[in-house]
């Protein structure tokens, strides 16, 4: 149950980030921003699993 609540919260945060910050990042950084963001979230996931 806790995992479902945390997943919902994470999805809400990602949605907020995508709708507010990503358009500005794409204007400045171009298409590479999406790839870097994905790798950042993957790195955060891996590090949280190691702890």
Secondary structure by P-SEA (a helix, b strand, c coil): caaaaaaaaaaaaaaaaaaccaaaaaaccccaaaaaaaaaaaaaaaaaaac
